[in-house]
Amino acid sequence: MKIEYVGLSEINGPLLVLDGVRGVAYDEMAEIVLDSGEHRYGRVTQIDGERAVIQVFEGTKGISLENCHTRFSGHPMELALSHEMLGRVFDGAGRPVDGLGNLYPDEKRDINGSAINPVSRQYPRSCIYTGISAIDGMSTLIRGQKLPIFSGSGLRHNELAAQIVRQAKVADDDSDFAIVFAAMGVKNDTADFFRKNFEESGALQRVVMFLNLASDPIIERILTPRCALTAAEYLAFKHGYHVLVIMTDITSYCEAVREFSSSKGEIPSRKGYPSYLYSDLASIYERAGMIHGLKGSVTQVPILTMPNDDINHPIPDLTGYITEGQIVLDRDLDQRGVYPPITVLPSLSRLMKDGIGEGFTREDHPALSNQLFAAYSKVQDARSLASVIGEDELSDTDKKYMEFGRLFEKYFIQQSQFENRTIDQTLDLGWQLLSVLPRDELDRIDDDMLSKYYRPGAISSLAEKDSKGAI
Amino acid sequence: MGDSYYIHGINGPVVTVHGGRGLSVMDMVHVGNLGLIGEVVSVRSGETTVQVYEETAGLLPGEPVTSTGAPMSILLGPGLLNNIFDGIARPLRAIEKKSGNFIARGINLAALDIEKRWDVKMTIKPGDTLSPGAVFAETQETPAILHRSMVPPNISGTVKSVLPDGSYTVTDTLAVLETVNGQTFELKLAHEWPIRRARPVVNRLPIDRPLITGQRIIDTLFPIAKGGCAAIPGPFGAGKTVTQHQLAKWSDADIIVYLGCGERGNEMTQVLEEFGELIDPRTKQPLLNRTVLIANTSNMPVAAREASIYTGMTIAEYYRDMGYHVAIMADSTSRWAEALREISGRLEEMPAEEGFPAYLPSRLAEFYERAGYMETLSGTEGSVTVIGAVSPQGGDFSEPVTQNTKRFVRCFWALDRALAYARHYPAINWTTSYSEYTDDLSAWYEKRFGTKFAQLRTRMTNLLHEETQLLEIVKLIGSDMLPEDQKLTIEAARIIRLGFLQQNSFHDTDTYVPIEKQIKMMDVMMYFYDKAQELVSRNIPISQLRESGIADALIRIKYDVPNDNIDLIDSYFGKIDDAVDAVLAKN
């Protein structure tokens, strides 16, 4: 027998306050039935004696102090899980919205999950080839990693994410691959773009979609990544899938957290975000990884749009401290028509060092990528110098760097949305580009490697193409 | 006590408790039917506030709360090394056995394995008078470390009975003491100590010897002393964690406490895997045999993150008391400060700067002041060195945690985003970093290496400073416009930056460099600068020297000269002479 509470004592934003409540647990689910017959769901966020505060997922619009009944479910928010989830579409709170009816659940899990014991974790080492040179060559994605894309509004991050989904594969292993897609506060068009893309690439049957669109309630948005990751963990660690989780847009998620926090009257910290934003984001991002003795893995590629392209904004900043690197998109490259507009210098994959090189990709990969980074960073110096004294006044070495930078962006970074480069192609291209520079400028590569791979003049084949392209 | 306490309200990790006469502040309590571990943070008449170290979802008002009657303590004894704990010293390997791959709640396990038998050698006999902290038994804890069991710091007395040498568990009574006031006290291999109270020592000793890390820029330019404190601030991706790992691997401390405080789970896994395989150059044992790991990753409960740095410090002090040199790597103290802020927010305290509580500086000071070079109660000397990573928001060093940390550390290794982007590692910026220990340590360096070391270091620092200023000009007019002597400065500084300051932590030879090699490298690089002055004085362009490849040879010394044959460096003086003479001959 469940007790039903009639009426409320207070409504404040998405929060309801009930008095005289007994036997209600922290974080328990509540169901609110309006007199109109409408059902809404909520969660207990604070208890003070007999007073309980409930956050309502669908919002409190239309609720008055008298027109509703509240029931408590006796358990925290759970998600029904089944292998049949693949190919289905759910709303932000995990309810099917594709008209195919409810799941027949295999099990139910608390969407908050629990922390993976650091002892049980397996250190990720096998790399995922995305077929994109700027990623495979310079910031390699590793299975079990969390590697966000730092973007800005208007940059082509969605295309990039779709391309990663289309082309991602693991070299040594063809185990089952699944995609969990979580949309948080994105526009309908964006959700459609992804749906169409999954369909065209024939991936739709391997995708689980959780959609919380821009007009959906913010409380649901806070649940969306948690539902998605619960599904991902279930598919990975129970059914052995390698799951790639794409989450977009983390910025909307954080704004939802801020909105909710301020309606609870919490003390704000930087830019109005609550002080627990770091812990909150960590509870999402840390749910990536691999576990000893289990077959599957959860890899995360969250997408966030940096407000005003500011990498020091709290959202990208806190994200960067938690995730294992980042792929940064750049407006300047985008405006010059470079796709993908990945700016390699601030981009980083922390797990890359243990997943590339001999036995993984190719022996020359670590030194080569290091050298490309170092050289491209000198390109920036040469460019800023050229902007002061003019390119003609540069020293010969600096001129070579200018040339290298131009070719690097044109041939290495730039590729078509449907071009899938193998790792060998990417690395060979890197060596070709380095041949623009004199050998004694290559200070990050040891002599044996240079004798083996460095071919002065190897650039000519590209340069030929370049000159033809110019005509 | 007879008082019964029950849960009244719940807000995240903060639980209010009613009933009884009120608990005492800092008491450890068990909350709810699951027995979640918590700590009393404030007491008012009729209401007690508790911070709970585990997830509080599912707690009901009215569930019982029981007090242990003692402050938050951990069990100290053999078995801490080569082990991994969470923020309140629960063994994660044992938790895995009990609850599987994901951490369950309400698991109350002691830090040490209470069933494991240790071979114990007793060092006392009946009738001995033992002072607090006296050693009464020895155990080979790992092949690298001899564990000395000590009388707890607040106990003393006369030995009444002693068991013979043999194999015992940490809970067996090995000896009985009669204390001054006639009571008996049972000595065991392990004893409990409250984590927030510093373990007493006889005396603080002056700091006068360095912690040798094998990292060139640290040992040479910004040395840290044994018993000192250092901070590594840097934006994300600048290499804080890699630097911490390098120090944990190669520094010449006897014991390393590696504290993963609110950081990534995969990083702790990496430490576990890597340290299990890497061999300590001094003891020839896997590094894990001298390491205690504390992992409270970012998704583990926030209150336990707050406690984790005290847990780590207490373990470090415990080994210091045995006469060891201990180094704590705290990664990262910013996450700890954020935990403090989060709990403070839940307690509805008045925030100070950026939402951090006003007591942030005093808590930081308390922590860093527990470091030091001490004369211990057991009559030995030991030290605790603290190396704390700081993760300033947006890489902005003016934020409160970095600023307040700067007040309590004397060594500051500022990591720089621009250097990291250029893949210059370690990305320690040599213009903004400093070490106040240089003077304290000069006597030590002088005794070993004569005055040469200090001279070389000063010359190298000056050269780098000159280069920084010249680069400002180069940015405006290009390097071709500079006079030859300044070109030489830039060339010599380039060799130092690439060949000396840059160090490849993934290269077998370069990852650890003995200090003798560092000095020779400095010497030969400065010799290059001096010798090439001959060209400048005769107005010969420095660029001619570049063709000889001598600069690249100098840069590659770090790879080409093995650490066990550093005399090879002497041959480079001749090479420099040859290269310069060849250029002179041509002109």
Chai-1 contact restraints between the chains, C-beta under 6 A:
chainA,res_idxA,chainB,res_idxB,connection_type,confidence,min_distance_angstrom,max_distance_angstrom,comment,restraint_id
A,A25,B,G58,contact,1.0,0.0,6.0,A-B,restraint_1
A,A25,B,L60,contact,1.0,0.0,6.0,A-B,restraint_2
A,Y26,B,I10,contact,1.0,0.0,6.0,A-B,restraint_3
A,Y26,B,T56,contact,1.0,0.0,6.0,A-B,restraint_4
A,Y26,B,A57,contact,1.0,0.0,6.0,A-B,restraint_5
A,Y26,B,L59,contact,1.0,0.0,6.0,A-B,restraint_6
A,D27,B,A57,contact,1.0,0.0,6.0,A-B,restraint_7
A,Q46,B,N11,contact,1.0,0.0,6.0,A-B,restraint_8
A,I47,B,G9,contact,1.0,0.0,6.0,A-B,restraint_9
A,I47,B,I10,contact,1.0,0.0,6.0,A-B,restraint_10
A,I47,B,P61,contact,1.0,0.0,6.0,A-B,restraint_11
A,D48,B,G9,contact,1.0,0.0,6.0,A-B,restraint_12
A,G49,B,H8,contact,1.0,0.0,6.0,A-B,restraint_13
A,G49,B,G9,contact,1.0,0.0,6.0,A-B,restraint_14
A,P76,B,A57,contact,1.0,0.0,6.0,A-B,restraint_15
A,S114,B,F102,contact,1.0,0.0,6.0,A-B,restraint_16
A,S114,B,I103,contact,1.0,0.0,6.0,A-B,restraint_17
A,A115,B,I103,contact,1.0,0.0,6.0,A-B,restraint_18
A,A115,B,N299,contact,1.0,0.0,6.0,A-B,restraint_19
A,A115,B,M300,contact,1.0,0.0,6.0,A-B,restraint_20
A,I116,B,F102,contact,1.0,0.0,6.0,A-B,restraint_21
A,N117,B,L92,contact,1.0,0.0,6.0,A-B,restraint_22
A,N117,B,E96,contact,1.0,0.0,6.0,A-B,restraint_23
A,N117,B,I103,contact,1.0,0.0,6.0,A-B,restraint_24
A,P118,B,G265,contact,1.0,0.0,6.0,A-B,restraint_25
A,P118,B,M268,contact,1.0,0.0,6.0,A-B,restraint_26
A,P118,B,T269,contact,1.0,0.0,6.0,A-B,restraint_27
A,P118,B,A295,contact,1.0,0.0,6.0,A-B,restraint_28
A,P118,B,T297,contact,1.0,0.0,6.0,A-B,restraint_29
A,V119,B,I84,contact,1.0,0.0,6.0,A-B,restraint_30
A,V119,B,L92,contact,1.0,0.0,6.0,A-B,restraint_31
A,V119,B,R93,contact,1.0,0.0,6.0,A-B,restraint_32
A,V119,B,E96,contact,1.0,0.0,6.0,A-B,restraint_33
A,S120,B,E96,contact,1.0,0.0,6.0,A-B,restraint_34
A,S120,B,N101,contact,1.0,0.0,6.0,A-B,restraint_35
A,R121,B,G265,contact,1.0,0.0,6.0,A-B,restraint_36
A,R121,B,T269,contact,1.0,0.0,6.0,A-B,restraint_37
A,Y123,B,T269,contact,1.0,0.0,6.0,A-B,restraint_38
A,Y123,B,Q270,contact,1.0,0.0,6.0,A-B,restraint_39
A,Y123,B,E273,contact,1.0,0.0,6.0,A-B,restraint_40
A,I267,B,G345,contact,1.0,0.0,6.0,A-B,restraint_41
A,I267,B,P351,contact,1.0,0.0,6.0,A-B,restraint_42
A,S269,B,G355,contact,1.0,0.0,6.0,A-B,restraint_43
A,S275,B,R341,contact,1.0,0.0,6.0,A-B,restraint_44
A,S275,B,E342,contact,1.0,0.0,6.0,A-B,restraint_45
A,S275,B,G345,contact,1.0,0.0,6.0,A-B,restraint_46
A,S275,B,G355,contact,1.0,0.0,6.0,A-B,restraint_47
A,Y276,B,E342,contact,1.0,0.0,6.0,A-B,restraint_48
A,Y278,B,E338,contact,1.0,0.0,6.0,A-B,restraint_49
A,S279,B,V302,contact,1.0,0.0,6.0,A-B,restraint_50
A,A282,B,S298,contact,1.0,0.0,6.0,A-B,restraint_51
A,A282,B,N299,contact,1.0,0.0,6.0,A-B,restraint_52
A,S283,B,N299,contact,1.0,0.0,6.0,A-B,restraint_53
A,E286,B,G265,contact,1.0,0.0,6.0,A-B,restraint_54
A,E286,B,S298,contact,1.0,0.0,6.0,A-B,restraint_55
A,E286,B,N299,contact,1.0,0.0,6.0,A-B,restraint_56
A,I291,B,N101,contact,1.0,0.0,6.0,A-B,restraint_57
A,N312,B,G394,contact,1.0,0.0,6.0,A-B,restraint_58
A,D317,B,Q393,contact,1.0,0.0,6.0,A-B,restraint_59
A,D317,B,G394,contact,1.0,0.0,6.0,A-B,restraint_60
A,G320,B,F236,contact,1.0,0.0,6.0,A-B,restraint_61
A,Y321,B,F236,contact,1.0,0.0,6.0,A-B,restraint_62
A,Y321,B,S391,contact,1.0,0.0,6.0,A-B,restraint_63
A,I322,B,S298,contact,1.0,0.0,6.0,A-B,restraint_64
A,L345,B,Y421,contact,1.0,0.0,6.0,A-B,restraint_65
A,L348,B,G237,contact,1.0,0.0,6.0,A-B,restraint_66
A,N370,B,R423,contact,1.0,0.0,6.0,A-B,restraint_67
A,F373,B,R423,contact,1.0,0.0,6.0,A-B,restraint_68
A,A374,B,A422,contact,1.0,0.0,6.0,A-B,restraint_69
A,A374,B,R423,contact,1.0,0.0,6.0,A-B,restraint_70
A,S377,B,Y421,contact,1.0,0.0,6.0,A-B,restraint_71
A,S377,B,A422,contact,1.0,0.0,6.0,A-B,restraint_72
A,L385,B,G478,contact,1.0,0.0,6.0,A-B,restraint_73
A,V388,B,L476,contact,1.0,0.0,6.0,A-B,restraint_74
A,I389,B,G478,contact,1.0,0.0,6.0,A-B,restraint_75
A,S395,B,D480,contact,1.0,0.0,6.0,A-B,restraint_76
A,D440,B,D552,contact,1.0,0.0,6.0,A-B,restraint_77
A,D443,B,L498,contact,1.0,0.0,6.0,A-B,restraint_78
